[in-house]
């Protein structure tokens, strides 16, 4: 182990990158090593700009994909690690201080360095290659000016081990954290608007995953749909191969060295956000005694641990620091206060296992070997859909599930002073919802509960502890069942069609109530005449989205207005908004909402008879993390709307302060359909394009395909790349 520590110390030495040139190479002993490793790596860019990276070893492949990702979008690579390490305020200023504090409560750089040193040799090699690939890119591109990270170090990979959007740490409110730790600073008090932000209904996120058994396909091969719903441009599409058996293709979160959602020549995997309760809060009874705080635990008093976290932040005159005395109990860090008690947060913190599981799953070739990766139990926020060339399809629930006393409601803070609320190890894979080759011949997940995941073959809710799943059924889940059940002739093309099926089941429960309200309204009701034409259109609507559809525009604007009116009541009633509208909303609410929707459409677009495609648009002007939009600039119509309405293809769009049209920033990001047989065949599309450089031909070359669901062929095998290769090179050339 001493040897590895020495390697780490050498790799972590801080220096200023010299300009490229032979004379400077002598000043930096790492350059010769980087250049030598680069010769072991070949990057082939296909005619969509996608990098196919081959290395002699897995570590060489990691070196290559990091270099390639930095070529495509270094800003997003760096930003992911700035955020993961709690250093965003160093780039963006004082407004990010408490976001950074939240990260630093859970991610400690000194601990990450120890975790690196304790990692197995093979994993250290990959982390070394991760840092080397990025550092070599910066060395070869002195014109690129990092915002914060001038040199990447191997241990940094430990800070960002799981590639989903919005990890466990982000479940804790920044505003509530600020209210607790910013008490002494009047400037730190969140504004009422900021506090309300936590209460706003978010755009539904997550993903769709579907697997079809050979019994339900015409070619008798298993099929897999990979359809993550994230913010756009969140991942890179690439392939990484090596002479050590690595051959994975798919979506890799910027800066990470593994394919997060994808496939190899024998198996594929798709992650969806899980509703498992893997994060707990403990209400601690704390009091001050002398100069310190104590908290009650059983019949004893324990000392609250205190430490100081320093957050650096950018100011107009340079860097400044803010120091926080932070508190912890044995349950975890204190993140807020509630009813006079301090709330401690407990999450999974297993970076070695998590990074190991994320990487080795990419080399699993069948159900047995894939399940072995799941036995690491370090995936706290994802469900997984799996398919392989043997014809197996499977569903795995989130596999980090603490075993708890089912008498407590762990969806709320539990009594931290009661030892009975402790975790008691983890549930095994067999103790969690799981499916292997269900009789239905299909399975899916769309961020809903697993109780409908395979029709009659689904796991039964009553067979599991209540903390295993917090999710409910959704309109999107009902839609998935609709397109999957009773179909035994799937092909890759028909699975794509299912993924882009235009039906909007949200309106099945809500719209009949609106029609009934209009029918029942007295003739002298002024809304009766005003809305007669709108009602006639909606009455004939087939509840399907389309670019040319006026009822889609009217229905979506009405649905949004109705949800604003009844959301609080629906929550109180424990009902989904569309169910509440269908059963309990008043006739006046529904008619007033339709009138308001019509007026809004007319005010924004000149007439309420505006086709949906004139409103719902895809636009990519630049690569800013926070997208900018302009009604005067070119954009493309998009048929599919938000998944709120039950659309399987998701496009989270809205108007901005300077726009009338709605522009999407999240939803379908990477879509692939994979067929497994003697060889693997796949089609895919990425939002916008592979490159983050607006000057690149691959900045927006997939936009039209993206908006129409026209997936392109994936060049998985070298023979497929022939005639489709733009350039081939070693990193640094």
C-alpha positions, 0 to 999 in steps of 0.5 A: 500500500505504501507504493500506491500512496507514493504514486498518489503523492507524486500524481497530486503534486501541484504545478503550473501547466507550461506552454506546449513545447519541447523545452517545457516538457523537461520542466514537467516530468508528467508530460513524457508519461502522458505522451507515452500513454497517449500512444496506447490510445486511439480516438476515432470520431464518426460522422456524428462526432462521437468518440470511439476510444480504444486503449491497450488497457482499461486505464488507457481507454479511461485516459482516452475518454477523459481527453475526448470528453474534454475536447467536446465540452471541458466546461461541463466536465469541470463543472461537474467536479466543481459542484461535486467537491463543493467549489461552485462559489469559487466560480460563481460567487457568494450565491453558491456558498450554501450549495457548496456547504451542503456538498462539503458536509458530505464530501470531504477532500481529506477523506476522499484522498484516504479512500483513494489510497485504500482502493484496490490497485486496478481502481487506482489505475483507472483514477490515475488515468482519469486525472492524467487524461484531463491534465494532458488535455489542459497541457495541450490546450493552454487556451482553455482556462479552467474556472477553478480546477487547474489540475485534476487529481485522482482522488477527485473521481471519488467525489462523483461516483454515480452518474445520475442527475440530482444525487442523494445530497441534493435532496436536502434543501439549500434554503433550510441549510442556509436558515440553520447555518446562516443565522448569525449573518443577516445577509444569509437569510433566504428571501421569501421567494427563495424559500418558496422555490422549494415548494414549487412543483418541479418538472418531472425528471427521471427516465424510461427503461423498457426490456422486451423478452425474445418471446415478444419480439419477431426476431426472438431477440431481447430488446432494451430501451434506454431513455434517460430524462435529464437536463439537456447536454448532461452526458456524452455519447461515446464508446470505450474499448480495450484489449482487456475485454472492455467494449461499452457504448452509451451515455457517460456523465461528463467527466466520469470514466464509465458508461452510465447507461448503455450496453456492451456486445452481450448485455445492456443496462438502463437506470431510472430514478428510484422511489426507494427510501435510502435517505433518512433524517433524524430529529435530535434533541440537542441542548447546550452544556457549557461550551458544547452541545449534547444530544440525547440517545437512549439513556445517555447524552452524547457530544455533538461533533463540531468542525469547521468548514471553509467555503471559498467564493469569488468576489469582484475584488478576488477570492474570499472565505466564509467559515462555518462551524458545522455539527454532526451526530452519529447519524450524520451532519445537521442540515436544518432545524424543525420544531426546536430539534436539529435534523441530522441526515444519513445517506449512503457514503460508500465511494469505493463500492459505488465507483467499483459498481458503476465501472464493473457493470459495464463489463458484465456479459450476462444476468449472472455477472450483472447481478454480481455487480449489484451485490455490492449494494452501492446504488442508492438512487436508481432502479435498473432495467437489464437485457442480454444476448441470452434472452434474459430481461430483468428489473433490479430495484435500488440496491442500497436499502437500509433494513429498518423497523417498519413501525416507524415512518422513515419518510419523515424525521424519526426520533434520533434519541430512540435506538430502535430507529437505527439501520440494521444492515441492508436488504439483500437483492432477494429482499427487494423488488426484482424481476427475472424473465416475467411471464408477461414478456416485458418490463419497464420503469418510468420513475413510478413504483414497481408494482405495475412494472410487468403487468400481472407479473409485477412484484406485489407491494404487500410483500415488501416493507413500506420503506422499499418504495415511496413512489406512486403510479403516474400517467406515464406509467399507465402509458407504458403499460398501454404500449407494452401489454398484449403485444408479441411482435416487437421490433427495434422500430416498433419499440422506438414507436412505443417510446414516442407514442403520442398518447397523453393519458393525463387528459383521460381523467381530467378532460371529461370533467371539463366537458361535463362542466360546460355541458351542465353550465346554464345557457346564460353563463357568459363562459358558455358562449365564449368557450363553445368553440374550444369545447368542440375542439377538445371534445373531438381531440384524441388526446394525442400530441402533434405539432399541428394540433391546436387541442394539444396547445389548449389542453396543456395550457388548461391543464397547467392552469388547473394544476395551479388552482387545485394542487394544494387541495389535491395534495391534501386529498392524497390524489394525483392532480388529474384524478382530483380534477376529474373527481372534485374540481368545481365546474367554475374552476374548470371553465375559468381555467379554460377561459384563462388558458384561451386568453393566455394563448391569444395574448402570447401568440395572437390567437388561442388557435395556435398549433402546438409546434408553434409554441413548443420549441427546441433551440440551442444557441450556445453551450451555457449551463443555464441555456439562453433562448430567443424567439427571434433566433431559429428553433425547431418545433417539438411534438412531444410535451412534458411527461406531466401529461403522461407522454413517454417522450418527455420535453420539459419546456416553458416560456422565459422572461424574454420569450413567448415560445416555450423552450425545452431544457430537460426530458429526452436527452439520450435515446437508444434502442438495442437488440441483442443476438449473435451481434448487437444492433442499436440506434440512438439519438442525442439532444442537439449534438455531441459537441459543446462548441457552437462552431462545431458541425456536431453542435446541433446536427442531431436536433432534427432527428431528436425532435422527430424521434428519428434514431440513427445507426450506432457504429458499434463494430469497427466494420460499421465505422468504415465510410463513417469516420471523420478522423482518427488520432492519438490524444494530443495529436 
